[in-house]
Structures are given as structure tokens and as C-alpha cells.
């Protein structure tokens, strides 16, 4: 297995058949294009999600429904400490608790509202 500092193999110098290199090149280009489009879409999605969250927060709304879409946000916390490692190394639990930094952030969930099935539809499933 190659390490990060190792020079990469130049595929063009391996004597790979031209048609295989063409397939590789097309697939790699497709992968890179798809990855870049996904990144752009994720940025658009984040901007829209931030706007929606601010819209709800500014009105004091934690959960809302618009047509068939339910939106809700909650506050989450992130702790950046490995408690087990500290305990294994002899740090007392009370010292760990006093040393923790807690980061809170809001998370917005957006999902389609589940449609309730009639008794007949439920039996068909």
C-alpha cells in the first residue's frame, strides 16, 4: 500500500491498453464532474437550509408544516474530548467534567410528511 509521501504511479507509463486508458479517463472525468456538481448542490442546499432555519427561528417556530413538508429544528451539542482516554490515563472524572467545552448548534430537519394509509391500502402492503 502506498504512503502519502510516495510518488504516485503514472498510469500512462504502465503500458495499459489505450482503450482501457480511455475508459479510465472517461470514468475519472465523470467521477470528478459528479463530485464537483454534488459539492455545488450541497452549497446551495446549505444556503437554503440556513435561510429556512433563520425564517423559523425569527418567528419562534420549532416545528412547522408547509404542504407535505415538515420542518423542525433542534439544538445539538458537540463535545470535543475523549473521556475514556483521559480516565485510562488517571484523570479524575470531576476534572474531566470541569474541562469540557460544549458547542451547541441548531439542526434543521426537512422531510416529506408520511401519508397515513387507509385500512385497505395497509392490507395491500
MIKOL-394994 format. One record per residue: residue in one letter; residue number from 1; x, y, z of N, C-alpha, C in turn. Coordinates in steps of 0.2 Angstrom, whole numbers. Layout:
// residues N
+------+-----+-------+-------+-------+-------+-------+-------+-------+-------+-------+
! rest !  nr !   n_X !   n_Y !   n_Z !  ca_X !  ca_Y !  ca_Z !   c_X !   c_Y !   c_Z !
+------+-----+-------+-------+-------+-------+-------+-------+-------+-------+-------+
!    a ! NUM !     X !     Y !     Z !     X !     Y !     Z !     X !     Y !     Z !
...
+------+-----+-------+-------+-------+-------+-------+-------+-------+-------+-------+
This chain:
// residues 125
+------+-----+-------+-------+-------+-------+-------+-------+-------+-------+-------+
! rest !  nr !   n_X !   n_Y !   n_Z !  ca_X !  ca_Y !  ca_Z !   c_X !   c_Y !   c_Z !
+------+-----+-------+-------+-------+-------+-------+-------+-------+-------+-------+
!    x !   1 !     4 !    -6 !     0 !     0 !     0 !     0 !     4 !     6 !     0 !
!    x !   2 !     3 !    11 !    -4 !     7 !    17 !    -5 !     6 !    22 !     1 !
!    x !   3 !    11 !    25 !     3 !    10 !    30 !     8 !     9 !    37 !     5 !
!    x !   4 !     7 !    42 !     9 !     6 !    49 !     7 !    12 !    52 !     3 !
!    x !   5 !    18 !    50 !     6 !    24 !    54 !     3 !    27 !    50 !    -3 !
!    x !   6 !    24 !    44 !    -4 !    26 !    41 !   -10 !    24 !    44 !   -17 !
!    x !   7 !    28 !    44 !   -22 !    26 !    46 !   -28 !    21 !    42 !   -31 !
!    x !   8 !    16 !    45 !   -34 !    10 !    41 !   -37 !    13 !    38 !   -44 !
!    x !   9 !    10 !    32 !   -45 !    11 !    29 !   -52 !     8 !    32 !   -57 !
!    x !  10 !    12 !    34 !   -63 !     9 !    37 !   -69 !     6 !    31 !   -73 !
!    x !  11 !    -1 !    31 !   -74 !    -4 !    26 !   -77 !    -2 !    26 !   -85 !
!    x !  12 !     0 !    31 !   -87 !     2 !    31 !   -94 !     8 !    28 !   -96 !
!    x !  13 !    12 !    27 !   -91 !    19 !    24 !   -91 !    18 !    16 !   -90 !
!    x !  14 !    13 !    13 !   -89 !    12 !     6 !   -87 !    11 !     2 !   -92 !
!    x !  15 !    10 !     4 !   -98 !     9 !     0 !  -104 !     1 !    -2 !  -104 !
!    x !  16 !    -3 !     1 !  -101 !   -10 !    -1 !  -101 !   -13 !     1 !  -108 !
!    x !  17 !   -17 !    -4 !  -111 !   -20 !    -3 !  -117 !   -24 !     4 !  -118 !
!    x !  18 !   -23 !     7 !  -124 !   -26 !    13 !  -125 !   -34 !    13 !  -123 !
!    x !  19 !   -37 !     8 !  -126 !   -44 !     8 !  -124 !   -46 !     8 !  -117 !
!    x !  20 !   -42 !     4 !  -113 !   -43 !     4 !  -106 !   -41 !    11 !  -103 !
!    x !  21 !   -36 !    14 !  -105 !   -35 !    21 !  -103 !   -40 !    26 !  -104 !
!    x !  22 !   -43 !    25 !  -110 !   -49 !    29 !  -112 !   -55 !    28 !  -108 !
!    x !  23 !   -56 !    22 !  -106 !   -62 !    20 !  -101 !   -60 !    23 !   -95 !
!    x !  24 !   -54 !    22 !   -92 !   -52 !    25 !   -86 !   -53 !    33 !   -86 !
!    x !  25 !   -51 !    36 !   -91 !   -51 !    43 !   -92 !   -58 !    46 !   -92 !
!    x !  26 !   -63 !    42 !   -96 !   -70 !    44 !   -96 !   -73 !    44 !   -89 !
!    x !  27 !   -71 !    38 !   -86 !   -74 !    36 !   -79 !   -72 !    41 !   -74 !
!    x !  28 !   -65 !    43 !   -74 !   -62 !    48 !   -70 !   -66 !    55 !   -71 !
!    x !  29 !   -66 !    57 !   -77 !   -69 !    63 !   -79 !   -77 !    63 !   -76 !
!    x !  30 !   -80 !    58 !   -77 !   -87 !    58 !   -75 !   -87 !    58 !   -67 !
!    x !  31 !   -83 !    55 !   -64 !   -82 !    55 !   -56 !   -81 !    62 !   -54 !
!    x !  32 !   -76 !    65 !   -57 !   -74 !    72 !   -55 !   -80 !    77 !   -56 !
!    x !  33 !   -83 !    76 !   -62 !   -89 !    81 !   -63 !   -94 !    80 !   -58 !
!    x !  34 !   -96 !    73 !   -57 !  -101 !    72 !   -52 !   -99 !    75 !   -45 !
!    x !  35 !   -93 !    73 !   -43 !   -91 !    76 !   -37 !   -92 !    83 !   -36 !
!    x !  36 !   -90 !    87 !   -41 !   -90 !    94 !   -41 !   -97 !    97 !   -41 !
!    x !  37 !  -102 !    93 !   -45 !  -109 !    95 !   -45 !  -112 !    94 !   -38 !
!    x !  38 !  -110 !    89 !   -35 !  -113 !    87 !   -29 !  -110 !    93 !   -24 !
!    x !  39 !  -104 !    95 !   -24 !  -102 !   100 !   -20 !  -106 !   106 !   -21 !
!    x !  40 !  -107 !   108 !   -27 !  -111 !   114 !   -28 !  -118 !   114 !   -26 !
!    x !  41 !  -121 !   108 !   -27 !  -128 !   107 !   -24 !  -128 !   107 !   -17 !
!    x !  42 !  -123 !   104 !   -13 !  -123 !   104 !    -6 !  -122 !   111 !    -3 !
!    x !  43 !  -118 !   116 !    -7 !  -118 !   123 !    -5 !  -124 !   126 !    -6 !
!    x !  44 !  -128 !   125 !   -11 !  -134 !   128 !   -12 !  -139 !   125 !    -7 !
!    x !  45 !  -139 !   119 !    -6 !  -143 !   116 !     0 !  -142 !   119 !     6 !
!    x !  46 !  -136 !   120 !     8 !  -134 !   123 !    15 !  -137 !   130 !    15 !
!    x !  47 !  -136 !   134 !    10 !  -138 !   141 !    10 !  -146 !   141 !    11 !
!    x !  48 !  -149 !   136 !     7 !  -157 !   136 !     8 !  -159 !   134 !    15 !
!    x !  49 !  -155 !   129 !    17 !  -157 !   127 !    24 !  -155 !   132 !    29 !
!    x !  50 !  -150 !   136 !    29 !  -149 !   141 !    33 !  -154 !   146 !    33 !
!    x !  51 !  -156 !   148 !    27 !  -162 !   153 !    26 !  -168 !   150 !    29 !
!    x !  52 !  -170 !   144 !    28 !  -176 !   141 !    31 !  -176 !   141 !    39 !
!    x !  53 !  -170 !   139 !    41 !  -169 !   139 !    49 !  -170 !   146 !    52 !
!    x !  54 !  -167 !   151 !    48 !  -167 !   158 !    51 !  -174 !   160 !    51 !
!    x !  55 !  -178 !   158 !    45 !  -185 !   160 !    44 !  -189 !   157 !    50 !
!    x !  56 !  -188 !   151 !    52 !  -192 !   148 !    58 !  -189 !   151 !    64 !
!    x !  57 !  -183 !   152 !    65 !  -180 !   155 !    72 !  -183 !   162 !    73 !
!    x !  58 !  -183 !   166 !    68 !  -185 !   173 !    69 !  -192 !   173 !    71 !
!    x !  59 !  -196 !   168 !    70 !  -203 !   168 !    71 !  -205 !   164 !    77 !
!    x !  60 !  -199 !   161 !    80 !  -200 !   157 !    86 !  -204 !   150 !    85 !
!    x !  61 !  -203 !   148 !    79 !  -206 !   141 !    77 !  -201 !   136 !    77 !
!    x !  62 !  -202 !   130 !    81 !  -198 !   125 !    81 !  -200 !   119 !    76 !
!    x !  63 !  -206 !   119 !    75 !  -209 !   114 !    70 !  -214 !   116 !    66 !
!    x !  64 !  -214 !   115 !    59 !  -219 !   118 !    55 !  -220 !   113 !    49 !
!    x !  65 !  -226 !   114 !    47 !  -228 !   110 !    41 !  -230 !   115 !    35 !
!    x !  66 !  -228 !   114 !    29 !  -230 !   118 !    23 !  -231 !   113 !    18 !
!    x !  67 !  -237 !   112 !    16 !  -240 !   107 !    11 !  -238 !   100 !    14 !
!    x !  68 !  -234 !    96 !    10 !  -232 !    90 !    13 !  -225 !    89 !    16 !
!    x !  69 !  -222 !    95 !    17 !  -216 !    95 !    20 !  -216 !    97 !    28 !
!    x !  70 !  -213 !    93 !    32 !  -212 !    95 !    39 !  -205 !    98 !    40 !
!    x !  71 !  -204 !   103 !    44 !  -198 !   106 !    45 !  -198 !   106 !    53 !
!    x !  72 !  -192 !   105 !    56 !  -191 !   105 !    63 !  -184 !   107 !    64 !
!    x !  73 !  -182 !   110 !    69 !  -175 !   111 !    71 !  -174 !   109 !    79 !
!    x !  74 !  -168 !   107 !    80 !  -167 !   106 !    87 !  -160 !   108 !    88 !
!    x !  75 !  -158 !   109 !    95 !  -151 !   111 !    96 !  -147 !   105 !    98 !
!    x !  76 !  -142 !   104 !    95 !  -137 !    98 !    97 !  -131 !   101 !   100 !
!    x !  77 !  -128 !    96 !   104 !  -121 !    98 !   107 !  -116 !    94 !   104 !
!    x !  78 !  -110 !    97 !   104 !  -104 !    93 !   102 !   -99 !    94 !   107 !
!    x !  79 !   -96 !    88 !   110 !   -91 !    88 !   115 !   -84 !    86 !   111 !
!    x !  80 !   -79 !    89 !   112 !   -73 !    88 !   109 !   -68 !    85 !   114 !
!    x !  81 !   -69 !    79 !   117 !   -64 !    77 !   122 !   -65 !    69 !   122 !
!    x !  82 !   -60 !    65 !   123 !   -60 !    58 !   123 !   -60 !    56 !   131 !
!    x !  83 !   -65 !    56 !   134 !   -66 !    54 !   141 !   -63 !    48 !   143 !
!    x !  84 !   -64 !    42 !   139 !   -61 !    36 !   141 !   -53 !    36 !   141 !
!    x !  85 !   -50 !    40 !   136 !   -43 !    40 !   136 !   -40 !    44 !   142 !
!    x !  86 !   -44 !    49 !   144 !   -42 !    53 !   150 !   -43 !    49 !   156 !
!    x !  87 !   -48 !    45 !   157 !   -49 !    41 !   163 !   -44 !    35 !   163 !
!    x !  88 !   -42 !    32 !   157 !   -37 !    27 !   157 !   -30 !    30 !   159 !
!    x !  89 !   -29 !    36 !   158 !   -23 !    39 !   160 !   -23 !    43 !   167 !
!    x !  90 !   -28 !    41 !   171 !   -28 !    43 !   178 !   -31 !    50 !   179 !
!    x !  91 !   -35 !    53 !   174 !   -38 !    59 !   176 !   -44 !    58 !   179 !
!    x !  92 !   -46 !    62 !   184 !   -52 !    61 !   188 !   -58 !    63 !   184 !
!    x !  93 !   -64 !    60 !   185 !   -70 !    62 !   182 !   -72 !    69 !   183 !
!    x !  94 !   -71 !    71 !   189 !   -73 !    78 !   191 !   -69 !    83 !   187 !
!    x !  95 !   -62 !    82 !   186 !   -58 !    86 !   182 !   -60 !    86 !   175 !
!    x !  96 !   -62 !    80 !   172 !   -64 !    80 !   165 !   -70 !    84 !   164 !
!    x !  97 !   -75 !    83 !   169 !   -81 !    87 !   168 !   -80 !    95 !   168 !
!    x !  98 !   -76 !    97 !   173 !   -74 !   104 !   173 !   -70 !   107 !   167 !
!    x !  99 !   -67 !   102 !   163 !   -63 !   104 !   157 !   -67 !   104 !   151 !
!    x ! 100 !   -73 !   101 !   151 !   -76 !   100 !   144 !   -79 !   107 !   142 !
!    x ! 101 !   -78 !   108 !   135 !   -81 !   113 !   132 !   -87 !   110 !   128 !
!    x ! 102 !   -93 !   113 !   128 !   -99 !   111 !   124 !  -100 !   116 !   119 !
!    x ! 103 !  -101 !   114 !   113 !  -103 !   118 !   107 !  -110 !   116 !   106 !
!    x ! 104 !  -115 !   121 !   105 !  -122 !   120 !   104 !  -123 !   122 !    97 !
!    x ! 105 !  -127 !   119 !    93 !  -129 !   121 !    86 !  -136 !   118 !    84 !
!    x ! 106 !  -139 !   122 !    80 !  -146 !   120 !    78 !  -145 !   116 !    72 !
!    x ! 107 !  -150 !   111 !    72 !  -150 !   106 !    66 !  -157 !   107 !    63 !
!    x ! 108 !  -158 !   108 !    57 !  -164 !   108 !    53 !  -166 !   102 !    50 !
!    x ! 109 !  -171 !    99 !    51 !  -173 !    93 !    48 !  -179 !    95 !    43 !
!    x ! 110 !  -179 !    92 !    37 !  -184 !    94 !    32 !  -186 !    87 !    29 !
!    x ! 111 !  -192 !    85 !    29 !  -194 !    79 !    26 !  -201 !    79 !    24 !
!    x ! 112 !  -203 !    74 !    20 !  -210 !    74 !    17 !  -214 !    71 !    23 !
!    x ! 113 !  -220 !    73 !    24 !  -224 !    71 !    29 !  -227 !    64 !    26 !
!    x ! 114 !  -226 !    59 !    31 !  -229 !    52 !    29 !  -236 !    52 !    29 !
!    x ! 115 !  -239 !    49 !    23 !  -246 !    49 !    22 !  -249 !    43 !    26 !
!    x ! 116 !  -254 !    44 !    29 !  -257 !    38 !    33 !  -261 !    34 !    28 !
!    x ! 117 !  -260 !    27 !    28 !  -263 !    23 !    24 !  -270 !    21 !    26 !
!    x ! 118 !  -275 !    20 !    22 !  -281 !    18 !    24 !  -281 !    10 !    25 !
!    x ! 119 !  -286 !     7 !    29 !  -285 !     0 !    30 !  -284 !    -4 !    24 !
!    x ! 120 !  -288 !    -2 !    19 !  -287 !    -6 !    13 !  -280 !    -6 !    10 !
!    x ! 121 !  -277 !     0 !    10 !  -270 !     1 !     7 !  -265 !    -3 !    12 !
!    x ! 122 !  -266 !    -3 !    18 !  -262 !    -6 !    23 !  -262 !   -13 !    22 !
!    x ! 123 !  -267 !   -16 !    20 !  -268 !   -23 !    19 !  -265 !   -25 !    12 !
!    x ! 124 !  -264 !   -21 !     8 !  -261 !   -22 !     1 !  -254 !   -22 !     2 !
!    x ! 125 !  -251 !   -19 !     7 !  -243 !   -19 !     8 !  -241 !   -25 !    11 !
+------+-----+-------+-------+-------+-------+-------+-------+-------+-------+-------+
